[in-house]
Amino acid sequence: MDHKEITSKNRWTTAEIARMALVTGLYVAVTLVLSVISFGAIQIRLSEMFNYLSLYNKKYIYAVTLGVALANLASPLGLVDVVVGSVSTLIVLLLNYSVTKRVKNMKLKMVITTLIFAFSMFTVAGQLKLLYQAPFFFNWGVIALGELASMIVGGVIIYWISKKIDLTK
């Protein structure tokens, strides 16, 4: 293989970039339309359903991470949430990809993803503790339950969509 062939294999196509931008935009739109329940100590962020897309194609890790960063610009926690939220999302998505990549059953992958993301809500509880002196463990539990609810509802939606649309692209 020459340099040109290697370089072209590492680039995303225009269609892939457009799909990634669509996912980013959808994450932001769903978060902001439902902003009253997307931020704070009690939150059900339905846009978290897009985390499942990384199970179908690794490139969505970047799309969802960017969506979180942009959506969190509207967060009451400000730039702290933009940075902490997007970095923790990236780390958890990469960790989840690593944990689930050898699992063949999509429903099992989705259950694992749900549990990993619910557990990861200590980052939000930590921000609330640092910025507002809110009780860490109580908030972690409440936010984790909200994440669990979001991921279960979102998981059903994404699984249903995956039966109609090829999400591996």
C-alpha positions in Angstrom: 0.0 0.0 0.0 1.3 3.4 -0.8 0.8 6.5 1.4 -2.3 7.7 -0.6 -4.1 4.4 0.0 -3.3 4.4 3.8 -4.4 8.0 4.2 -7.7 7.5 2.4 -8.6 4.5 4.6 -8.2 6.6 7.7 -10.5 9.4 6.6 -14.3 9.6 7.1 -16.4 9.9 4.1 -18.7 12.9 3.6 -21.7 10.6 4.3 -20.1 9.4 7.6 -19.4 13.0 8.7 -23.0 13.9 7.9 -24.3 11.0 9.9 -22.0 11.9 12.8 -23.2 15.5 12.6 -26.8 14.4 12.6 -26.2 12.4 15.8 -24.4 15.3 17.4 -27.3 17.6 16.5 -29.9 15.2 17.7 -28.2 14.8 21.1 -28.1 18.6 21.5 -31.7 19.0 20.3 -33.2 16.3 22.5 -31.3 17.6 25.5 -32.3 21.2 25.0 -36.0 20.5 24.1 -36.2 18.5 27.3 -33.8 20.8 29.2 -36.2 21.1 32.2 -35.3 17.4 33.0 -31.9 17.3 31.3 -29.9 19.2 33.9 -29.6 19.2 37.7 -29.7 16.9 40.7 -32.8 15.2 39.3 -32.4 14.5 35.6 -33.7 12.2 33.0 -31.6 13.0 29.9 -33.3 11.0 27.2 -30.6 12.1 24.7 -28.4 9.6 26.6 -30.0 7.0 24.3 -27.4 8.0 21.7 -24.7 6.4 23.8 -25.9 3.1 22.4 -24.9 4.1 18.8 -21.3 3.4 19.7 -22.2 -0.2 20.0 -23.1 -0.2 16.3 -20.2 1.9 15.1 -17.2 3.3 17.0 -17.3 6.6 15.2 -20.4 7.6 17.2 -18.2 7.9 20.3 -17.0 11.2 18.8 -20.4 12.4 17.7 -22.0 11.8 21.1 -19.1 13.4 23.0 -19.4 16.5 20.8 -23.1 16.5 21.4 -22.6 16.4 25.2 -20.1 19.3 25.0 -22.5 21.4 22.9 -25.6 20.6 25.0 -23.8 21.3 28.2 -23.2 24.9 27.1 -26.8 25.3 28.4 -26.0 23.6 31.7 -26.5 25.6 34.9 -23.1 24.3 35.9 -21.5 26.2 33.1 -18.2 25.5 31.5 -17.3 23.0 34.2 -20.1 20.8 32.9 -18.9 21.3 29.3 -15.4 20.1 30.2 -16.2 17.5 32.9 -19.3 16.2 31.1 -17.8 15.8 27.7 -14.5 14.3 29.0 -16.2 11.8 31.2 -18.6 10.9 28.4 -15.6 10.2 26.1 -13.9 8.1 28.8 -17.0 6.1 29.6 -17.8 5.6 25.9 -14.3 4.3 25.3 -14.4 2.1 28.3 -17.8 0.8 27.4 -16.6 0.1 23.8 -13.7 -1.9 25.2 -15.9 -3.8 27.6 -18.6 -4.7 25.1 -16.6 -5.2 21.8 -16.4 -9.0 22.2 -20.0 -9.4 23.4 -22.0 -10.8 20.4 -25.5 -10.4 21.8 -26.8 -6.8 21.2 -29.3 -6.9 24.0 -26.6 -8.0 26.5 -24.3 -5.2 25.1 -27.2 -2.7 25.8 -27.7 -4.0 29.4 -23.9 -3.6 30.1 -24.0 -0.1 28.6 -27.0 0.9 30.7 -25.2 -0.3 33.9 -21.9 1.4 33.0 -23.5 4.7 32.3 -25.7 4.6 35.4 -22.7 3.9 37.5 -20.7 6.7 35.8 -23.1 9.4 37.1 -20.7 9.9 40.0 -19.1 12.6 37.8 -22.3 14.7 37.8 -22.8 14.1 41.6 -19.2 15.2 42.1 -19.8 18.5 40.2 -22.9 19.2 42.3 -20.9 18.4 45.5 -18.0 20.7 44.5 -20.1 23.6 43.1 -23.2 23.5 45.4 -22.1 21.4 48.4 -24.9 19.0 47.5 -24.8 15.6 49.2 -22.6 13.3 47.0 -24.0 9.8 47.6 -27.6 10.9 47.6 -27.2 12.8 44.3 -25.2 10.0 42.8 -28.1 7.6 43.6 -30.8 9.9 42.3 -28.9 10.8 39.1 -27.9 7.2 38.5 -31.6 6.2 38.7 -32.5 8.9 36.3 -29.7 7.7 33.9 -31.0 4.2 34.3 -34.5 5.3 33.3 -33.2 7.3 30.4 -31.0 4.4 29.2 -33.8 1.9 29.5 -36.3 4.0 27.5 -33.6 5.1 25.1 -32.4 1.5 24.7 -35.8 0.3 23.6 -36.0 3.2 21.1 -32.6 2.6 19.7 -33.1 -1.2 19.5 -36.3 -0.6 17.6 -34.7 1.9 15.3 -31.8 -0.6 14.6 -34.4 -3.1 13.3 -35.5 -0.5 10.7 -32.3 1.4 9.9 -28.7 0.1 9.6 -26.9 1.9 12.5 -23.5 0.3 11.6 -23.0 2.9 8.9 
